[in-house]
Amino acid sequence: MRSSLMSCVAVLALLGGCSFIPDYQRPAAPVPTAWPDGPAYDQAQAGGETIATLGWREFFRDPALQRLIAQALEHNRDLRSAALTVESARATYRIERADLLPTVNGGTDLTHQRTPRTATQTGKAQTTTNYSANIGTTSYEIDFFGRIRSLEEEALEQYFATEEARRSVQIALIAEVANAYITLLADRTLLQLTEETLNTRIESFNLTQQSFDRGVGTRLDVTQAQTTVETARANRAIYTRYVAQDINALRLLVGDQLDANLLAGTPPLDLGRFFPNVPAGLPSDLLLRRPDILEAEHKLVAANANIGAARAAFWPKISLTGNLGTASASLGDLFSSGSLAWSVGPSLSVPLFDFWRNEATLESAKVQREIAVAAYEKSIQTAFREVADALAAKGTLGDQLRAQQDLVAATQESYALSRNRYDQGIDNYLSTLDSQRSLYAAQQDLISVRANQLTNYITLYKVLGGGSFATSPSELPNPAASVSTFP
């Protein structure tokens, strides 16, 4: 009898293979198959290696930046929270999956019961004792129509979505650390430029004062020279503050104490020193590599699975309650021959009239799927726009940098000529002052353009997926492996 009961349970469980989940069709990408072209964009480069295929250690070449990124990946609290969210989603999936199998409980009972004489056939009060030990399941739903499996698939896709969200946080963190590092270097370079400019202006002021003391020049020349000195001193205070705040921002991103020796140097803001020169790749790569797009698709598949659960709610629910054990009036005979006891109680629940609750639930599930489709398509469009913007910046910042370098050279020559004319008494100091200010502004803008070129490369790396697939997608570990078995 025991084997028959267990066989019956196994057969009923195997019958639950029906599914009402609609066949999933990935929506067509609502973007062109090629990046924009025109005067703002570089010509396409040939080659198999692209920005999206490089891991962050291969893309970010600066040793100090590599150490900062590695430290942030270990200690940053936002990334830690994202990883814990993944673990929470994994546990939720395991809860849904556990509903596919019956919950078996074991227990023992001891019952003392007194029956009054007025309720016995003998006219005498009776006291009885019963002992029992059993294992069984209570209200196990047999998944004939795939409702539980639909919920399980939904939870699995939500788990995958949280994993992609964690990868998005990781890529964003890498980009933020790199941007903060470049900002620190740029502000330090501006501080160094301001220190050099201040020294030059103090020297110029002293010469102007000496000339005035000898009766050459005017008091206006002295005061104008003094204004340039005080302006440089004010800028020095500003950039000193910026550097301190940059270090604080970097410390927060890293999530740990910074090595002072790691940030001691100020390397030049040269593109080739920090990043390799590789092409961006094709738009189709975004569908395989951008974690936010993959996250949106997993949510879309989850919404599709939820429709299956809503459809299954229209069909009967079959539940099973069963117990198998022993019972005896004597504790010593509890496991003796003839003490076997069992019970089986299947139940059937058929939805008859629920005031259209199931219809509304199904309609809501369908609408949620359409919302997920729109979100998936929007994520692709957003990704395409972000990459196109970064490519436009990449294609123009080089020309801007060369023009700015020529401007600095021209303003340096202009300043030298105007200073020479002033020293010879040909021109007044106002012309020299204007040339000096123009040179300082051009040098500041040159540093900003160099920093913008570097940060744009960081942005391009981020929006292309941040090296999330440094190898072929088929070679990556399957994220379902960690949840494919119990526990």
Secondary structure, DSSP 4 states (H G I P E B T S, - for coil): -HHHHHHHHHHHHHT-----PPPP-PPPPSS-SS---STTSPPPPP-S--GGGS-HHHH---HHHHHHHHHHHHH-HHHHHHHHHHHHHHHHHHHHHHTTS--EEEEEEEEEEEE-GGGSSSSS-EEEEEEEEEEEEEEEEE-TTSHHHHHHHHHHHHHHHHHHHHHHHHHHHHHHHHHHHHHHHHHHHHHHHHHHHHHHHHHHHHHHHHHHHTT-S-HHHHHHHHHHHHHHHHHHHHHHHHHHHHHHHHHHHHTSPPPGGGGS------HHHH--------THHHHHH-HHHHHHHHHHHHHHHHHHHHHHTTS-EEEEEEEEEEEESSGGGTTSTT-EEEEEEEEEE-----TTHHHHHHHHHHHHHHHHHHHHHHHHHHHHHHHHHHHHHHHHHHHHHHHHHHHHHHHHHHHHHHHHHHHTTSS-HHHHHHHHHHHHHHHHHHHHHHHHHHHHHHHHHHHTTTTS-SS-GGGSPPGGGGGSS--
